[in-house]
Amino acid sequence: MRVSIIGQAAFGEAVFKRLHGIADVDISCVSAPLQEPRPDALLAAAEVANIPTVTMAALKTDEGLRAWTHAAGDLSIMAFVTEILPESVFGAAKLGTIQYHPSLLPLHRGMSSINWPIMFGEAETGLTVFWPDAGIDTGPILLQKRCPIGPDDTVGSLYFEKLFPMGVEAIAEAVAMVAAGKAPRIAQEHRLATNEPPCGDKHAAIPWHAPAERVHSLIRGCNPQPGAWTTFGGDTLRIFDCHLRREPEAGLTGRVLRVDEGGFDVRLNGGVLRVSRVQAAGQKKVDAGEWAASVGLTAGNRLR
């Protein structure tokens, strides 16, 4: 079967290499963003393999769409696409287009679908391969895979250790199902849908007064982007790596309990947060103990 791939970055490249290694799959064309000075990983992989390419921006033009339609083959695959593409792109391949999305649709539609399940304290998430339509993540489902959210999972660990490798294999499985004529189109239960906004700074402010689990979940759900933030001495401080100890200690929430070379402890409502990696405004991420020493953080100080 001839397939075409629209995607980018490491995930798009991994999907390309996985499908390129299947004997009865022929990659006919690739579309990815044109980046300077360093080329996108998917685009670079296609060029090394002498696969024709169409830039993602070109898909929004008549000329680019004609080129894509000519080369799209039997099935198109959207592997990590962050741009809104014309609906006409989805019908270019003979059998249509399938898309990877890192949540259990119809839950967590949108571009921050990995952040929100962690921030909400959910115990499970997963991925969906679906048939895109004119809506945002609203098309019928081909297949889904589930995975647990660990108590210390971050966006980074959940994606790279679970949803990334699972997603590559799920796409390969979906391609095989389409080739065999056994790929379903299961309508989503739209009444159950959740549509969260892109996770940004307005969602990432740390509410020190909130229950300990909620604070811990928010920080993990913003790591590595956008980075949950608080302030110390009037300056913004982003907290990344941390661990929740659930034994409560007395004191005001947000107050620093202990500081050492490895980091510092902050009192929460129902536990203690051990902070091990931070980033001050305009600075690089550093070990929390290093930052604490540089600003003179001591027990009794309070983050706000």
KARAJO-V794957 format. One record per residue. N is the residue number from 1. SS is DSSP state (H for helix, E for strand, C for the rest). PHI is phi as a letter, one per 20 degrees, with the letter a starting at -180 (999 if undefined). PSI is psi in whole degrees, 0 to 359 (none if undefined). Layout:
n:ss:phi:psi
N:SS:PHI:PSI
N:SS:PHI:PSI
//
This chain:
n:ss:phi:psi
1:C:999:138
2:E:e:123
3:E:c:154
4:E:c:151
5:E:c:130
6:E:d:123
7:E:a:199
8:C:a:168
9:H:l:199
10:H:f:324
11:H:f:314
12:H:g:318
13:H:f:317
14:H:f:320
15:H:f:317
16:H:g:310
17:H:f:324
18:H:f:314
19:H:f:327
20:H:f:337
21:C:e:2
22:C:e:126
23:C:g:320
24:C:e:18
25:C:d:127
26:E:d:116
27:E:e:117
28:E:e:332
29:E:a:155
30:E:c:141
31:E:c:131
32:E:b:164
33:C:f:146
34:C:e:112
35:C:d:148
36:C:c:146
37:C:e:347
38:C:e:124
39:C:f:152
40:C:f:144
41:H:f:320
42:H:f:315
43:H:f:318
44:H:f:318
45:H:f:320
46:H:f:319
47:H:f:322
48:H:f:324
49:C:e:4
50:C:l:38
51:C:e:133
52:C:g:146
53:E:c:151
54:E:c:126
55:E:f:153
56:C:f:324
57:H:f:325
58:H:f:336
59:H:f:343
60:H:e:5
61:C:d:157
62:H:f:317
63:H:f:314
64:H:f:322
65:H:f:322
66:H:f:317
67:H:f:319
68:H:f:317
69:H:f:322
70:H:f:326
71:H:d:355
72:C:f:335
73:C:m:213
74:C:e:323
75:E:b:135
76:E:d:148
77:E:c:125
78:E:e:110
79:E:d:97
80:C:m:78
81:C:d:121
82:C:d:353
83:C:e:155
84:C:e:118
85:C:d:154
86:C:f:144
87:H:g:332
88:H:f:335
89:H:f:324
90:H:f:333
91:C:e:8
92:C:f:318
93:C:f:154
94:C:g:321
95:C:d:4
96:C:n:200
97:E:c:142
98:E:d:154
99:E:c:143
100:E:e:136
101:E:c:128
102:C:e:59
103:C:a:171
104:C:e:84
105:C:g:143
106:C:e:10
107:C:f:141
108:C:l:54
109:E:f:152
110:C:o:179
111:C:e:348
112:C:d:40
113:C:f:346
114:C:e:324
115:H:f:308
116:H:f:319
117:H:g:323
118:H:f:314
119:H:f:327
120:C:e:357
121:C:m:23
122:C:f:152
123:C:e:351
124:E:b:147
125:E:b:206
126:E:r:203
127:E:c:160
128:E:c:136
129:E:d:121
130:E:c:171
131:C:e:106
132:C:f:150
133:C:c:203
134:C:f:342
135:C:e:178
136:C:e:105
137:C:m:37
138:C:d:354
139:C:f:168
140:C:f:151
141:E:e:136
142:E:e:307
143:E:b:161
144:E:c:151
145:E:c:140
146:E:d:152
147:E:b:150
148:E:f:154
149:C:d:113
150:C:f:160
151:C:f:340
152:C:d:12
153:C:f:141
154:C:d:175
155:H:g:318
156:H:f:311
157:H:f:321
158:H:f:319
159:H:f:303
160:H:f:329
161:H:e:339
162:H:c:295
163:H:f:330
164:H:f:298
165:H:f:323
166:H:f:321
167:H:f:319
168:H:f:314
169:H:f:325
170:H:f:322
171:H:f:318
172:H:f:319
173:H:f:318
174:H:f:319
175:H:g:317
176:H:f:322
177:H:f:319
178:H:f:316
179:H:f:326
180:C:e:359
181:C:m:26
182:C:c:27
183:C:e:115
184:C:f:167
185:C:c:86
186:E:e:118
187:C:f:137
188:C:f:150
189:C:e:89
190:H:f:335
191:H:f:340
192:H:e:1
193:C:f:145
194:C:c:138
195:E:c:94
196:C:e:152
197:C:f:167
198:C:g:133
199:C:f:119
200:C:c:190
201:H:g:327
202:H:f:342
203:H:e:349
204:H:d:4
205:E:f:131
206:C:f:119
207:C:e:88
208:C:g:337
209:C:f:345
210:C:f:164
211:E:g:148
212:H:g:317
213:H:f:322
214:H:f:318
215:H:f:313
216:H:f:317
217:H:f:319
218:H:f:315
219:H:f:316
220:H:f:324
221:H:f:353
222:C:d:10
223:C:d:113
224:C:e:348
225:C:c:140
226:C:e:357
227:C:n:111
228:E:f:142
229:E:c:155
230:E:b:189
231:E:c:150
232:E:b:124
233:C:m:28
234:C:n:356
235:E:d:147
236:E:f:138
237:E:c:125
238:E:e:134
239:E:d:130
240:C:d:268
241:C:f:131
242:E:b:169
243:E:b:139
244:E:e:124
245:E:d:125
246:C:e:9
247:C:e:114
248:C:f:151
249:C:c:154
250:C:f:154
251:C:p:177
252:C:f:145
253:C:f:142
254:C:n:356
255:E:e:137
256:E:f:128
257:E:e:319
258:E:b:150
259:E:c:133
260:E:b:186
261:C:f:331
262:C:e:346
263:E:q:207
264:E:b:158
265:E:d:139
266:E:c:136
267:E:f:130
268:E:d:172
269:E:e:84
270:C:o:16
271:E:r:189
272:E:c:132
273:E:e:121
274:E:e:114
275:E:d:126
276:C:c:348
277:E:b:133
278:E:b:173
279:E:b:117
280:E:e:157
281:C:g:128
282:C:m:5
283:C:d:171
284:C:e:164
285:E:f:136
286:E:b:166
287:E:g:140
288:H:f:326
289:H:f:322
290:H:f:315
291:H:f:316
292:H:g:317
293:H:f:324
294:H:f:333
295:H:d:358
296:C:m:32
297:C:f:132
298:C:c:163
299:C:g:136
300:C:o:334
301:C:f:156
302:E:c:136
303:C:e:140
304:C:c:none
//
